[in-house]
Amino acid sequence: MNSPSAKTKPLYVCGPTASGKSGLSIELARKFDGEIVNADAFQIYIGLEILSAAPTREELACVPHHLYGVLEPDEPCDAMRYREMAMATIEEIQSRGKTPIVTGGSGMYLKFLTHGPSPVPSADETLRAELEKESDEVLAARLTTLDPDGAAATNLKNRRYVIRALEICILTGSKMSEVKSHWKQSSDMIESMLRGVYLVWDRETLRQRINRRTEMMLDMGAVDEVAALGVVSATCEKAIGVSHIRALLAGELTREECGERIAAATRQYAKRQRTWFGKEKWLQHWNVDESTSLERLAEQIISHA
């Protein structure tokens, strides 16, 4: 990605589901001469607009939006594909002197976009099967030999951790501790150049917002939306509510049970998002509540950005 000017440097708006990211991003785009880039794994799909709480037609008309409803439901997508699409979109926005406002709560997609893919290799099934045959003692001794520092920092009683550390050593030909150290140094340098905000809500208030939004989705036609999907990709199938509504359509759940399960799954997802983004130290935390003026908040964020 080309080096952006201070004006066109991307601004990331992150937060748990139902935290008001879309509304804030519109205010920021208006005041920042910006355009919004989606960073939600499911709002990228056509046909999930209601269930994924994608921006409404009215919101889409307020300022330019990108990467919303651009993939068919049967198309797979992962963090790497998203990164490629988002980087191209961001560069195009910057080429016109505009500011990309990257908005969403999909942590892995945002991580790939901001930091690039991890240099740590994915699991190798053949190698893992071989390692699984060894005793805990043999695995710990092997890791200690290959990477003494890494072994010292690893819970050697946790078999899963030890096997993963050995995989990294063997597949990269380097010490796991060195690979992770270099990755952290690179990440620290990248994060010093990033700017982003994270919306922090009181948990009970967010819980109530999620419950209300779930009911609203069902009232607005989420059931008909899922019924019309047909065959979908494994990625799209993971969208919260798809499996629950299919169970409703099959007569396995009542509408009330369906709503309760979607809300519960959404609350669990919000908890995972809080944990994920809480570790992203480059994000500025902004406390918000129901009385927060998005216009005023946008002005405050811009003054700090």
KOLFI-610191 format. One line per 5 residues: their letters; for each residue z, y, x of N, C-alpha, C. Coordinates in Angstrom, 2 decimals. Layout:
A> Z Y X Z Y X Z Y X  ... .
! end
This chain:
MNSPS> 0.00 -1.19 0.84 0.00 0.00 0.00 0.00 1.24 0.88  -0.84 2.20 0.53 -0.89 3.41 1.32 0.43 4.17 1.21  0.75 4.94 2.27 1.98 5.72 2.26 1.86 6.84 1.23  2.73 6.87 0.22 2.64 7.91 -0.80 3.26 9.20 -0.33  2.85 10.29 -0.96 3.51 11.56 -0.70 4.85 11.53 -1.40 .
AKTKP> 5.68 12.53 -1.10 7.00 12.59 -1.75 6.84 12.66 -3.26  5.79 13.36 -3.71 5.58 13.54 -5.14 5.17 12.25 -5.83  4.31 11.47 -5.18 3.77 10.28 -5.84 4.50 8.99 -5.45  5.59 9.11 -4.74 6.38 7.93 -4.39 6.90 7.29 -5.68  6.73 5.97 -5.86 7.17 5.33 -7.10 8.66 5.53 -7.38 .
LYVCG> 8.97 5.65 -8.66 10.35 5.71 -9.11 10.57 4.48 -9.99  11.59 3.70 -9.65 11.86 2.45 -10.37 12.99 2.67 -11.38  12.74 2.26 -12.61 13.74 2.37 -13.67 14.12 0.96 -14.09  15.34 0.56 -13.76 15.79 -0.82 -13.99 17.03 -0.83 -14.89  17.29 -1.99 -15.42 18.47 -2.12 -16.26 18.37 -3.38 -17.09 .
PTASG> 19.47 -3.78 -17.73 19.44 -4.98 -18.57 18.61 -4.74 -19.83  18.27 -5.81 -20.49 17.52 -5.69 -21.73 18.29 -4.86 -22.74  17.57 -4.08 -23.52 18.14 -3.21 -24.56 18.93 -2.03 -24.01  18.65 -1.66 -22.76 19.40 -0.56 -22.14 18.71 0.80 -22.27  17.54 0.83 -22.88 16.87 2.11 -23.09 15.92 2.51 -21.97 .
KSGLS> 15.45 1.55 -21.20 14.57 1.85 -20.07 13.26 2.51 -20.51  12.69 2.01 -21.59 11.39 2.53 -22.03 11.48 4.00 -22.44  12.51 4.33 -23.21 12.66 5.72 -23.65 12.90 6.66 -22.49  13.74 6.24 -21.54 14.00 7.07 -20.36 12.74 7.25 -19.53  11.98 6.19 -19.37 10.76 6.25 -18.56 9.75 7.23 -19.14 .
IELAR> 9.67 7.29 -20.46 8.76 8.25 -21.08 9.19 9.67 -20.76  10.50 9.93 -20.85 11.00 11.27 -20.51 10.73 11.60 -19.04  10.94 10.62 -18.16 10.69 10.84 -16.73 9.21 11.09 -16.47  8.36 10.33 -17.13 6.92 10.49 -16.94 6.46 11.86 -17.41  7.03 12.33 -18.49 6.67 13.66 -19.00 7.07 14.76 -18.01 .
KFDGE> 8.26 14.62 -17.45 8.79 15.67 -16.58 8.35 15.51 -15.13  7.93 14.30 -14.76 7.58 13.99 -13.37 6.08 13.93 -13.15  5.31 14.25 -14.20 3.86 14.10 -14.15 3.52 12.67 -13.75  4.15 11.73 -14.47 4.03 10.34 -14.08 3.35 9.46 -15.11  3.12 8.22 -14.71 2.55 7.19 -15.57 3.39 5.93 -15.42 .
IVNAD> 3.59 5.23 -16.50 4.51 4.09 -16.52 3.79 2.80 -16.19  4.44 2.00 -15.32 3.92 0.70 -14.92 4.93 -0.36 -15.35  4.47 -1.32 -16.13 5.36 -2.36 -16.64 5.86 -3.29 -15.55  7.16 -3.62 -15.60 7.76 -4.62 -14.70 8.59 -5.60 -15.51  8.08 -5.94 -16.69 8.72 -6.94 -17.55 7.78 -8.14 -17.63 .
AFQIY> 8.32 -9.32 -17.34 7.48 -10.52 -17.24 6.80 -10.90 -18.54  7.33 -10.46 -19.67 6.78 -10.89 -20.95 6.04 -9.78 -21.70  6.36 -8.53 -21.40 5.61 -7.44 -22.00 4.19 -7.37 -21.44  3.94 -8.14 -20.41 2.61 -8.19 -19.80 1.64 -8.99 -20.68  2.19 -9.74 -21.65 1.35 -10.60 -22.49 0.93 -9.95 -23.81 .
IGLEI> -0.30 -10.26 -24.21 -0.79 -9.89 -25.53 -0.12 -10.82 -26.56  0.32 -10.26 -27.66 0.86 -11.09 -28.73 2.35 -11.29 -28.70  3.04 -10.68 -27.74 4.50 -10.77 -27.69 5.15 -9.40 -27.81  4.42 -8.47 -28.39 4.89 -7.09 -28.42 6.25 -6.94 -29.11  6.43 -7.61 -30.24 7.69 -7.49 -30.98 8.80 -8.25 -30.26 .
LSAAP> 8.54 -9.48 -29.92 9.57 -10.33 -29.33 10.02 -9.82 -27.96  9.12 -9.20 -27.20 9.48 -8.70 -25.87 9.95 -7.26 -25.90  10.00 -6.67 -27.11 10.40 -5.26 -27.26 9.54 -4.34 -26.42  8.23 -4.59 -26.43 7.30 -3.74 -25.70 7.26 -2.36 -26.34  6.84 -1.34 -25.60 6.74 0.00 -26.19 5.87 -0.01 -27.46 .
TREEL> 6.25 0.79 -28.42 5.49 0.88 -29.66 4.19 1.65 -29.44  3.31 1.62 -30.42 2.05 2.37 -30.31 2.32 3.85 -30.11  3.35 4.34 -30.81 3.70 5.76 -30.67 4.16 6.07 -29.25  4.97 5.18 -28.69 5.45 5.37 -27.32 4.31 5.27 -26.31  3.43 4.32 -26.53 2.28 4.15 -25.62 1.39 5.38 -25.63 .
ACVPH> 1.37 6.08 -26.75 0.51 7.26 -26.87 1.13 8.50 -26.22  2.42 8.45 -25.91 3.10 9.63 -25.35 2.63 9.94 -23.94  2.59 8.92 -23.11 2.18 9.05 -21.70 1.39 7.79 -21.34  0.59 7.83 -20.27 -0.16 6.62 -19.88 0.77 5.47 -19.51  0.46 4.29 -20.04 1.19 3.06 -19.73 0.22 2.05 -19.12 .
HLYGV> 0.71 1.25 -18.19 -0.13 0.26 -17.51 0.54 -1.11 -17.49  -0.27 -2.16 -17.54 0.15 -3.56 -17.44 0.98 -4.02 -18.64  0.73 -3.42 -19.79 1.32 -3.90 -21.03 0.22 -4.60 -21.82  0.49 -5.84 -22.24 -0.48 -6.58 -23.03 -1.81 -6.77 -22.33  -1.78 -7.22 -21.08 -3.03 -7.37 -20.32 -3.38 -8.84 -20.04 .
LEPDE> -2.47 -9.77 -20.34 -2.74 -11.19 -20.13 -2.70 -11.93 -21.46  -3.59 -12.91 -21.60 -3.56 -13.77 -22.78 -2.35 -14.70 -22.67  -1.80 -15.13 -23.81 -0.59 -15.98 -23.78 -0.75 -17.28 -23.02  -1.99 -17.78 -22.90 -2.16 -19.06 -22.19 -2.39 -18.88 -20.69  -2.34 -17.62 -20.22 -2.53 -17.36 -18.79 -1.18 -17.43 -18.06 .
PCDAM> -1.12 -18.17 -16.96 0.13 -18.21 -16.18 0.30 -16.92 -15.38  1.52 -16.62 -15.06 1.79 -15.45 -14.21 3.06 -15.74 -13.43  3.12 -15.25 -12.21 4.32 -15.37 -11.41 4.53 -14.07 -10.65  5.57 -14.04 -9.84 5.91 -12.80 -9.14 4.81 -12.35 -8.19  4.11 -13.28 -7.56 3.05 -12.91 -6.63 1.86 -12.31 -7.37 .
RYREM> 1.46 -12.92 -8.48 0.35 -12.36 -9.24 0.72 -10.98 -9.78  1.95 -10.87 -10.26 2.39 -9.55 -10.74 2.33 -8.52 -9.62  2.80 -8.88 -8.44 2.79 -7.95 -7.31 1.38 -7.44 -7.03  0.41 -8.33 -7.05 -0.97 -7.94 -6.78 -1.48 -6.96 -7.82  -1.20 -7.24 -9.09 -1.65 -6.36 -10.16 -0.94 -5.01 -10.09 .
AMATI> 0.37 -5.06 -9.87 1.14 -3.82 -9.87 0.80 -2.93 -8.68  0.61 -3.52 -7.51 0.28 -2.71 -6.34 -1.05 -2.00 -6.53  -2.03 -2.71 -7.08 -3.33 -2.09 -7.33 -3.20 -0.95 -8.34  -2.38 -1.17 -9.36 -2.18 -0.14 -10.39 -1.47 1.08 -9.81  -0.44 0.84 -9.02 0.32 1.94 -8.41 -0.56 2.78 -7.48 .
EEIQS> -1.36 2.12 -6.69 -2.25 2.84 -5.77 -3.25 3.70 -6.54  -3.75 3.16 -7.65 -4.72 3.92 -8.46 -4.06 5.16 -9.06  -2.82 5.00 -9.53 -2.10 6.15 -10.09 -1.85 7.20 -9.01  -1.43 6.75 -7.84 -1.16 7.68 -6.74 -2.43 8.39 -6.28  -3.57 7.71 -6.36 -4.82 8.32 -5.92 -5.19 9.53 -6.77 .
RGKTP> -4.62 9.60 -7.97 -4.87 10.75 -8.86 -3.75 11.77 -8.78  -2.85 11.60 -7.81 -1.77 12.56 -7.62 -0.65 12.44 -8.63  -0.56 11.30 -9.31 0.48 11.07 -10.31 1.61 10.21 -9.74  2.75 10.23 -10.41 3.90 9.45 -9.97 4.04 8.17 -10.78  4.02 7.01 -10.16 4.24 5.76 -10.88 5.72 5.61 -11.25 .
IVTGG> 5.98 5.37 -12.52 7.33 5.11 -13.00 7.38 3.62 -13.35  7.87 2.81 -12.43 7.86 1.36 -12.60 9.09 0.96 -13.42  8.84 0.34 -14.57 9.91 0.14 -15.54 10.03 -1.31 -15.98  11.23 -1.87 -15.86 11.42 -3.23 -16.34 12.69 -3.86 -15.84  12.94 -5.07 -16.34 14.17 -5.76 -15.96 13.96 -7.12 -15.36 .
SGMYL> 12.71 -7.43 -14.98 12.43 -8.73 -14.37 12.70 -8.65 -12.87  13.88 -9.08 -12.47 14.33 -8.90 -11.10 13.41 -9.47 -10.04  12.92 -10.68 -10.22 12.08 -11.30 -9.20 10.74 -10.56 -9.08  10.18 -10.13 -10.20 8.92 -9.38 -10.15 9.12 -8.08 -9.36  10.21 -7.40 -9.64 10.49 -6.15 -8.94 10.78 -6.39 -7.47 .
KFLTH> 11.45 -7.48 -7.16 11.76 -7.80 -5.77 10.49 -8.05 -4.97  9.57 -8.80 -5.55 8.30 -9.07 -4.87 7.51 -7.78 -4.69  7.56 -6.90 -5.70 6.82 -5.65 -5.61 7.40 -4.73 -4.55  8.71 -4.59 -4.50 9.33 -3.64 -3.58 9.50 -4.18 -2.18  9.80 -5.47 -2.05 10.12 -6.04 -0.74 9.08 -7.00 -0.21 .
GPSPV> 8.16 -7.43 -1.07 7.21 -8.44 -0.66 7.81 -9.83 -0.80  6.99 -10.87 -0.64 7.51 -12.23 -0.77 8.51 -12.54 0.33  9.46 -13.38 0.01 10.44 -13.79 1.00 9.77 -14.66 2.06  10.16 -14.49 3.34 9.59 -15.34 4.40 10.19 -16.74 4.39  11.21 -16.94 3.58 11.85 -18.26 3.49 10.94 -19.18 2.69 .
PSADE> 10.54 -20.32 3.24 9.61 -21.21 2.54 10.23 -21.86 1.32  9.38 -22.20 0.37 9.87 -22.91 -0.81 10.19 -24.35 -0.43  10.86 -25.03 -1.32 11.29 -26.41 -1.03 10.10 -27.33 -0.83  10.26 -28.28 0.08 9.25 -29.30 0.33 9.81 -30.62 -0.20  9.17 -31.16 -1.24 9.72 -32.33 -1.92 9.84 -33.54 -0.99 .
TLRAE> 8.84 -33.74 -0.12 8.87 -34.89 0.78 10.02 -34.78 1.78  10.13 -33.57 2.38 11.21 -33.35 3.34 12.57 -33.46 2.66  12.68 -32.89 1.47 13.97 -32.93 0.77 14.37 -34.36 0.44  13.39 -35.18 0.07 13.69 -36.58 -0.24 14.22 -37.30 0.99  13.66 -36.97 2.15 14.14 -37.58 3.40 15.56 -37.14 3.72 .
LEKES> 15.83 -35.86 3.56 17.16 -35.33 3.85 18.20 -35.89 2.88  17.80 -36.09 1.65 18.74 -36.61 0.65 19.26 -37.99 1.00  18.54 -38.73 1.83 18.96 -40.07 2.22 20.13 -40.06 3.22  20.31 -38.91 3.86 21.34 -38.82 4.90 22.72 -38.52 4.31  23.75 -38.91 5.04 25.12 -38.64 4.60 25.44 -37.16 4.84 .
DEVLA> 26.51 -36.69 4.22 26.94 -35.30 4.40 27.26 -35.03 5.87  27.87 -35.99 6.52 28.25 -35.80 7.91 27.03 -35.66 8.82  26.02 -36.50 8.59 24.80 -36.44 9.40 24.07 -35.12 9.16  23.99 -34.68 7.93 23.31 -33.42 7.61 24.02 -32.24 8.28  25.35 -32.21 8.19 26.11 -31.12 8.79 25.94 -31.11 10.30 .
ARLTT> 25.95 -32.29 10.91 25.78 -32.36 12.37 24.39 -31.90 12.78  23.40 -32.27 11.99 22.02 -31.87 12.32 21.86 -30.36 12.22  22.44 -29.76 11.18 22.34 -28.31 11.04 23.08 -27.62 12.18  24.22 -28.13 12.56 24.99 -27.54 13.65 24.20 -27.57 14.96  23.43 -28.61 15.14 22.60 -28.73 16.35 21.42 -27.76 16.31 .
LDPDG> 20.75 -27.70 15.17 19.56 -26.86 15.05 19.90 -25.37 14.98  21.01 -25.05 14.31 21.34 -23.64 14.08 22.86 -23.47 14.03  23.51 -23.38 15.18 24.98 -23.26 15.20 25.50 -22.07 14.40  24.86 -20.91 14.54 25.31 -19.72 13.81 25.13 -19.90 12.31  23.99 -20.47 11.93 23.74 -20.71 10.52 24.73 -21.71 9.95 .
AAATN> 25.05 -22.74 10.71 26.01 -23.74 10.26 27.39 -23.12 10.07  27.77 -22.21 10.98 29.07 -21.57 10.89 29.19 -20.70 9.64  28.05 -20.20 9.16 28.06 -19.33 7.98 27.79 -20.09 6.69  27.62 -21.40 6.79 27.30 -22.24 5.63 28.49 -23.12 5.27  28.71 -23.28 3.98 29.74 -24.22 3.51 29.21 -25.63 3.72 .
LKNRR> 29.64 -26.27 4.79 29.10 -27.58 5.16 29.53 -28.69 4.20  30.45 -28.38 3.30 30.84 -29.35 2.30 29.94 -29.29 1.07  29.12 -28.24 1.03 28.18 -28.11 -0.08 26.85 -28.71 0.35  26.58 -29.90 -0.10 25.41 -30.65 0.33 24.10 -29.88 0.04  24.03 -29.24 -1.10 22.82 -28.52 -1.48 22.54 -27.37 -0.51 .
YVIRA> 23.57 -26.64 -0.12 23.41 -25.53 0.82 22.93 -26.04 2.18  23.52 -27.14 2.62 23.18 -27.68 3.94 21.72 -28.15 3.97  21.32 -28.85 2.92 19.94 -29.34 2.87 18.96 -28.18 2.85  19.28 -27.15 2.10 18.38 -26.00 2.04 18.28 -25.32 3.40  19.41 -25.19 4.09 19.40 -24.57 5.42 18.56 -25.40 6.39 .
LEICI> 18.68 -26.71 6.32 17.89 -27.59 7.18 16.40 -27.47 6.86  16.08 -27.38 5.58 14.67 -27.20 5.19 14.07 -25.96 5.86  14.81 -24.87 5.80 14.32 -23.62 6.39 14.10 -23.78 7.88  15.06 -24.40 8.55 14.94 -24.61 10.01 13.72 -25.46 10.34  13.55 -26.54 9.62 12.49 -27.49 9.94 11.12 -26.93 9.57 .
LTGSK> 11.01 -26.32 8.40 9.71 -25.83 7.92 9.23 -24.60 8.68  10.16 -23.75 9.14 9.76 -22.54 9.87 9.72 -22.75 11.37  10.42 -23.79 11.85 10.51 -23.99 13.30 11.43 -22.98 13.95  12.20 -22.28 13.15 13.14 -21.27 13.65 14.52 -21.53 13.06  15.51 -20.87 13.62 16.85 -20.99 13.08 16.92 -20.26 11.74 .
MSEVK> 17.56 -20.91 10.77 17.72 -20.30 9.46 18.42 -18.95 9.56  19.43 -18.85 10.41 20.17 -17.60 10.56 19.27 -16.48 11.08  18.33 -16.80 11.98 17.42 -15.79 12.52 16.42 -15.34 11.47  15.89 -16.30 10.70 14.95 -15.96 9.65 15.58 -14.99 8.66  16.80 -15.31 8.23 17.48 -14.46 7.25 17.88 -13.12 7.86 .
SHWKQ> 18.24 -13.11 9.14 18.61 -11.86 9.79 17.41 -10.91 9.87  16.26 -11.45 10.26 15.06 -10.62 10.33 14.66 -10.11 8.95  14.81 -10.96 7.94 14.48 -10.57 6.57 15.41 -9.45 6.11  16.69 -9.54 6.45 17.64 -8.50 6.05 17.32 -7.18 6.73  16.98 -7.23 8.03 16.62 -5.99 8.74 15.40 -5.34 8.12 .
SSDMI> 14.41 -6.18 7.79 13.20 -5.67 7.15 13.53 -5.09 5.79  14.40 -5.78 5.04 14.78 -5.31 3.71 15.52 -3.98 3.79  16.42 -3.85 4.76 17.17 -2.60 4.91 16.22 -1.43 5.18  15.19 -1.66 5.99 14.23 -0.60 6.29 13.44 -0.23 5.05  13.02 -1.24 4.29 12.27 -1.00 3.07 13.12 -0.22 2.08 .
ESMLR> 14.36 -0.64 1.90 15.22 -0.02 0.90 15.54 1.43 1.21  15.50 1.80 2.48 15.76 3.19 2.84 14.65 4.11 2.33  13.51 3.53 1.98 12.37 4.33 1.52 12.14 4.23 0.02  12.96 3.43 -0.67 12.79 3.25 -2.10 13.64 4.23 -2.90  13.21 4.53 -4.09 14.04 5.33 -4.99 13.99 4.68 -6.37 .
GVYLV> 15.17 4.52 -6.95 15.22 3.87 -8.24 16.56 4.09 -8.92  16.59 3.85 -10.22 17.81 4.03 -11.00 18.10 2.76 -11.77  19.37 2.54 -12.01 19.83 1.39 -12.79 20.74 1.91 -13.89  20.44 1.55 -15.13 21.21 2.03 -16.27 22.39 1.10 -16.53  23.58 1.68 -16.53 24.82 0.91 -16.69 25.42 1.20 -18.06 .
WDRET> 25.61 0.15 -18.85 26.20 0.26 -20.18 27.54 -0.46 -20.24  28.41 0.02 -21.12 29.60 -0.74 -21.47 29.14 -2.06 -22.08  29.75 -3.16 -21.66 29.25 -4.48 -22.06 29.31 -4.71 -23.57  30.35 -4.27 -24.21 30.47 -4.47 -25.65 29.40 -3.65 -26.39  29.17 -2.44 -25.93 28.15 -1.61 -26.55 26.77 -2.24 -26.38 .
LRQRI> 26.50 -2.75 -25.19 25.21 -3.39 -24.95 25.08 -4.65 -25.81  26.16 -5.35 -25.96 26.16 -6.55 -26.81 25.75 -6.19 -28.23  26.30 -5.11 -28.74 25.97 -4.67 -30.09 24.51 -4.23 -30.19  24.02 -3.56 -29.17 22.63 -3.14 -29.16 21.68 -4.35 -29.16  22.03 -5.37 -28.39 21.21 -6.58 -28.35 21.20 -7.27 -29.71 .
NRRTE> 22.37 -7.36 -30.36 22.45 -7.98 -31.68 21.59 -7.23 -32.69  21.67 -5.89 -32.66 20.89 -5.09 -33.60 19.40 -5.25 -33.33  19.04 -5.25 -32.06 17.62 -5.35 -31.74 17.06 -6.72 -32.13  17.86 -7.76 -31.99 17.40 -9.09 -32.40 17.10 -9.12 -33.88  18.00 -8.57 -34.69 17.76 -8.52 -36.13 16.52 -7.70 -36.46 .
MMLDM> 16.35 -6.61 -35.76 15.19 -5.75 -35.98 13.89 -6.49 -35.66  13.89 -7.25 -34.56 12.70 -8.02 -34.19 12.31 -9.00 -35.29  13.30 -9.71 -35.80 13.01 -10.68 -36.85 12.53 -9.98 -38.12  13.09 -8.84 -38.43 12.67 -8.09 -39.61 11.25 -7.52 -39.46  10.88 -7.22 -38.21 9.58 -6.57 -37.95 8.43 -7.55 -37.80 .
GAVDE> 8.72 -8.86 -37.81 7.62 -9.82 -37.76 7.54 -10.70 -36.55  8.65 -10.88 -35.83 8.62 -11.73 -34.64 8.27 -13.17 -34.99  8.66 -13.62 -36.17 8.36 -15.00 -36.57 6.86 -15.20 -36.72  6.20 -14.27 -37.41 4.74 -14.35 -37.56 4.05 -14.24 -36.21  4.62 -13.44 -35.31 4.05 -13.25 -33.98 4.04 -14.58 -33.22 .
VAALG> 5.14 -15.30 -33.25 5.22 -16.58 -32.54 4.34 -17.62 -33.23  4.30 -17.59 -34.55 3.47 -18.55 -35.28 2.00 -18.42 -34.91  1.59 -17.21 -34.53 0.19 -16.96 -34.20 -0.15 -17.25 -32.74  0.85 -17.57 -31.93 0.62 -17.74 -30.50 -0.25 -18.93 -30.15  -0.01 -20.05 -30.78 -0.73 -21.26 -30.40 -0.23 -21.78 -29.06 .
VVSAT> -1.13 -22.38 -28.28 -0.76 -22.92 -26.98 -0.56 -21.77 -25.99  0.54 -21.80 -25.26 0.84 -20.72 -24.31 1.11 -21.32 -22.93  1.07 -20.46 -21.93 1.36 -20.90 -20.56 2.85 -21.18 -20.41  3.19 -21.87 -19.32 4.60 -22.17 -19.06 5.39 -20.87 -18.89  4.75 -19.85 -18.34 5.42 -18.56 -18.15 5.74 -17.93 -19.49 .
CEKAI> 4.74 -17.85 -20.34 4.91 -17.23 -21.65 5.93 -17.99 -22.50  5.97 -19.29 -22.34 6.89 -20.13 -23.10 8.34 -19.78 -22.82  8.60 -19.18 -21.64 9.97 -18.86 -21.24 10.50 -17.59 -21.92  9.65 -16.87 -22.60 10.10 -15.64 -23.26 11.22 -15.97 -24.24  12.30 -15.22 -24.17 13.44 -15.47 -25.06 13.00 -15.33 -26.51 .
GVSHI> 13.28 -16.35 -27.29 12.95 -16.32 -28.72 11.80 -17.22 -29.10  10.90 -17.53 -28.17 9.75 -18.36 -28.51 10.20 -19.74 -28.99  11.04 -20.41 -28.20 11.48 -21.76 -28.59 12.37 -21.72 -29.83  13.17 -20.68 -29.97 14.06 -20.59 -31.12 13.27 -20.39 -32.41  12.27 -19.52 -32.35 11.46 -19.27 -33.55 10.60 -20.48 -33.89 .
RALLA> 10.14 -21.20 -32.89 9.38 -22.43 -33.17 10.27 -23.45 -33.86  11.55 -23.48 -33.46 12.49 -24.38 -34.13 12.70 -23.92 -35.58  12.73 -22.62 -35.80 12.85 -22.08 -37.16 11.63 -22.48 -37.99  10.45 -22.32 -37.41 9.21 -22.65 -38.12 9.14 -24.15 -38.44  9.77 -24.96 -37.59 9.75 -26.41 -37.80 10.86 -26.86 -38.76 .
GELTR> 11.65 -25.91 -39.24 12.72 -26.24 -40.17 13.96 -26.77 -39.51  14.04 -26.62 -38.18 15.20 -27.14 -37.45 16.33 -26.13 -37.39  16.06 -24.86 -37.65 17.07 -23.81 -37.64 16.90 -22.94 -38.88  18.00 -22.39 -39.37 17.90 -21.37 -40.41 17.59 -20.03 -39.74  17.23 -19.05 -40.53 16.95 -17.74 -39.95 18.19 -17.17 -39.28 .
EECGE> 19.35 -17.36 -39.90 20.59 -16.85 -39.32 20.89 -17.53 -37.99  20.73 -18.85 -37.95 20.96 -19.59 -36.71 19.99 -19.16 -35.62  18.75 -18.95 -36.02 17.73 -18.51 -35.07 18.11 -17.16 -34.46  18.49 -16.22 -35.31 18.88 -14.90 -34.83 20.08 -14.97 -33.90  21.05 -15.80 -34.26 22.26 -15.92 -33.44 21.92 -16.49 -32.06 .
RIAAA> 21.05 -17.46 -32.03 20.70 -18.08 -30.75 19.85 -17.17 -29.88  18.97 -16.42 -30.50 18.18 -15.46 -29.72 19.09 -14.39 -29.13  20.00 -13.88 -29.94 20.92 -12.85 -29.47 21.80 -13.39 -28.34  22.28 -14.63 -28.48 23.12 -15.22 -27.44 22.34 -15.40 -26.14  21.10 -15.88 -26.25 20.27 -16.06 -25.06 19.96 -14.72 -24.41 .
TRQYA> 19.77 -13.70 -25.22 19.49 -12.37 -24.68 20.71 -11.80 -23.98  21.89 -12.02 -24.54 23.11 -11.55 -23.89 23.32 -12.26 -22.55  23.01 -13.54 -22.50 23.13 -14.28 -21.24 22.14 -13.74 -20.20  20.96 -13.42 -20.67 19.94 -12.84 -19.77 20.41 -11.49 -19.25  20.99 -10.67 -20.11 21.50 -9.37 -19.69 22.59 -9.52 -18.63 .
KRQRT> 23.41 -10.55 -18.78 24.46 -10.82 -17.78 23.83 -11.16 -16.43  22.79 -11.99 -16.45 22.10 -12.33 -15.20 21.44 -11.10 -14.59  20.91 -10.22 -15.42 20.30 -8.99 -14.92 21.34 -8.09 -14.26  22.51 -7.98 -14.87 23.57 -7.16 -14.26 23.93 -7.69 -12.88  24.03 -9.01 -12.77 24.35 -9.62 -11.48 23.25 -9.34 -10.46 .
WFGKE> 22.01 -9.52 -10.87 20.87 -9.34 -9.97 20.79 -7.90 -9.47  20.74 -6.96 -10.41 20.56 -5.56 -10.02 21.81 -4.99 -9.35  22.96 -5.59 -9.62 24.17 -5.14 -8.95 24.11 -5.35 -7.45  23.28 -6.29 -7.01 23.13 -6.57 -5.58 22.07 -5.69 -4.92  21.29 -4.98 -5.73 20.25 -4.11 -5.19 20.88 -2.74 -4.88 .
KWLQH> 21.38 -2.59 -3.66 22.16 -1.41 -3.30 21.34 -0.13 -3.26  20.02 -0.23 -3.21 19.18 0.96 -3.15 19.05 1.67 -4.50  19.47 0.99 -5.56 19.38 1.59 -6.89 20.57 2.50 -7.16  20.30 3.70 -7.65 21.37 4.61 -8.06 21.83 4.22 -9.47  23.13 4.04 -9.64 23.67 3.65 -10.93 23.96 4.88 -11.79 .
WNVDE> 23.52 4.83 -13.03 23.76 5.92 -13.98 24.43 5.34 -15.21  25.63 5.82 -15.51 26.34 5.37 -16.70 25.77 6.04 -17.93  25.46 5.26 -18.95 24.90 5.80 -20.19 25.64 5.20 -21.38  25.57 5.89 -22.52 26.12 5.37 -23.76 25.26 5.87 -24.91  25.70 5.60 -26.12 24.90 5.95 -27.29 24.69 7.46 -27.44 .
STSLE> 25.57 8.24 -26.84 25.45 9.70 -26.98 24.60 10.33 -25.88  24.14 9.53 -24.92 23.38 10.07 -23.79 22.04 10.65 -24.25  21.77 11.87 -23.83 20.48 12.49 -24.08 19.50 12.03 -23.01  18.45 11.33 -23.41 17.48 10.84 -22.44 16.78 11.99 -21.73  16.55 13.06 -22.44 15.90 14.22 -21.83 16.78 14.81 -20.73 .
RLAEQ> 18.06 14.95 -21.03 19.00 15.49 -20.04 19.16 14.52 -18.88  19.24 13.23 -19.18 19.39 12.23 -18.13 18.17 12.25 -17.21  17.00 12.38 -17.78 15.78 12.44 -16.97 15.82 13.64 -16.04  16.29 14.76 -16.53 16.38 15.97 -15.68 17.36 15.74 -14.53  18.49 15.09 -14.79 19.47 14.80 -13.76 18.91 13.85 -12.72 .
IISHA> 18.21 12.83 -13.17 17.63 11.85 -12.25 16.59 12.51 -11.35  15.75 13.35 -11.93 14.72 14.03 -11.16 15.35 14.94 -10.11  16.44 15.59 -10.46 17.08 16.48 -9.50 17.65 15.72 -8.33  17.98 14.43 -8.53 18.49 13.61 -7.43 17.38 12.87 -6.70  16.27 12.63 -7.40 15.19 11.82 -6.82 14.40 12.57 -5.77 .
! end
